[in-house]
Amino acid sequence: MRKMAVLVIGATGRTGFEIIEQLVAASQAVVAGVHSHKLDRQLAELGVQVRHVDLIQDGITQLRDQLAGVETIVFAAGASQSRPDLAEWLDLDGAVKLMDAAKLAGVSRFLMVSAAGASDRSTWDIYDIPQYYLAKYYAERELSRSGLTYTVVRPPLLSNGPRTGRGSLEATGHNAVISRADVAAVVIAAISDERTYHQAFDLFSGNEPVSKLFDNL
């Protein structure tokens, strides 16, 4: 029987690519959902199947067709600071279309990389791109109502630092940055951990091993 795959949306972003690298290292079948083909060579070298997924232009049935053989979706896409105008179309509408496509395709597991602060609208105006946080807030709300088995992970500022295998669910004022490698490790650990099902949580750098992190949910 063919192994069912994890589809990573936003695969050409730094966080998405890190998630893919760690999934491949764990011998997980992976499909890279890409809008840009800039990393096709690197993805091919990893042995990853690449599918073109345009969350803005594709309709729900087109997105559904890209989910063949997929068991889990990891949504790691996001509007950039240079294009905040895309947030409502990518982070909100694109995410909701993908949720609807997942239900049509029978894919029940959906993990979303959001952002610390997205759940508290009183903080949005302190960020450079409040549209991004607004979009994530409503996308999270739609996901929680979707009927999918969801998990939302909200990291703060991201770095390209090493993987420590540790983290924290609590902000201390000194841990407002976490490495993409640690975010990826937590997302991957959450895929099959039932403690994370139907949960949304902030994730910061810290000293708690990932294996014990979900005890606090």
Buried (B, 14 or more C-beta within 10 A) or exposed (E): EEEEBBBBBBBBBEBBBBBBBBBBEEEBBBBBBBBEEEBBEBBEEBEBBBBEBBBEEBEBEBBBBBBEBBBBBBBBBBBEEEEBEBBBBBBBBBBBBBBBBBBBBEBBBBBBBBBBBBBEEEEBEEBEBBBBBBBBBBBBBBBBEBEBBBBBBBBBEBBEEEBBBBBBBEBEEEBEEBBBBBBBBBBBBBBEBEEBEEBBBBBBBBEBEBEEBBEEB
